[in-house]
Amino acid sequence: MSTQQSASRSQRLNQITHEPHGRLDALVKAHAPFETPAGYARFVVAQYLFQSELVALYNDAQLGSLIPDLPARCRAEAARADLADLDTEIPSPVAGAVTNPSQAEALGWLFVSEGSKLGAAFLIKRAEGLGLSETFGARHLAEPAGGRAEGWKTFTRTLDSLVFTPEQEAEADKGALDAFNRFTVLLEHAYTAESA
Ligand code: HEM
């Protein structure tokens, strides 16, 4: 309706990923990642694989000109350090990583990666139950400097301020949905691979 305020881009991305998020949340829980250290290590393998596939995006100069603290937001190194804490080998890359996405598509991926820091507030509490912390084993779930809410707000504010064509809006949607699919693939890989 013309009198209705249209949702922001980040609100739309939130809406279209609501279902995939619910499915992924259930899948994570089905693997009971916080029951045992070994189960948790598998979860970190998935997180590491996902984050390591996004390193090029977090360090992309053009994306960085839009989001100035982008490189500092990357959690690949934190996840790698967690794997070392857990005496877990760095997994080999898994075929099918995102390559050369358009800028809008890349922002859809980053939306998902950055959004996952919100749920991490709950996950780190569970990890603490295994004796882990933001300085050992659960570094990648740590609260970012400046706070989770603030980091998310500045990310979405920037994302929402960009002028997109309808094609770019569709690319951003695709990037966000692809990111959820990819995390699902990597999670299943991490829990089934014999020596991932
Ligand atoms: C790879 C991507 C993601 C993964 C693996 C993930 C995983 C999870 C999991 C497992 C929980 C449940 C925590 C608990 O109840 O103990 C959760 C909660 C949450 N997630 Fe995500 N998430 C992802 C992306 C996102 C995105 C993109 C957003 C925001 C747009 C988001 C926002 C939240 C919020 C606000 C919660 C808190 C509880 C709730 O409202 O359901 N997550 N997430």
Boltz pocket constraint, residues with backbone or C-beta under 6 A from the ligand:
constraints:
  - pocket:
      binder: B
      contacts: [[A, 14], [A, 17], [A, 21], [A, 24], [A, 25], [A, 28], [A, 29], [A, 111], [A, 112], [A, 113], [A, 114], [A, 115], [A, 116], [A, 117], [A, 118], [A, 119], [A, 120], [A, 122], [A, 123], [A, 179], [A, 180], [A, 183]]
      max_distance: 6.0
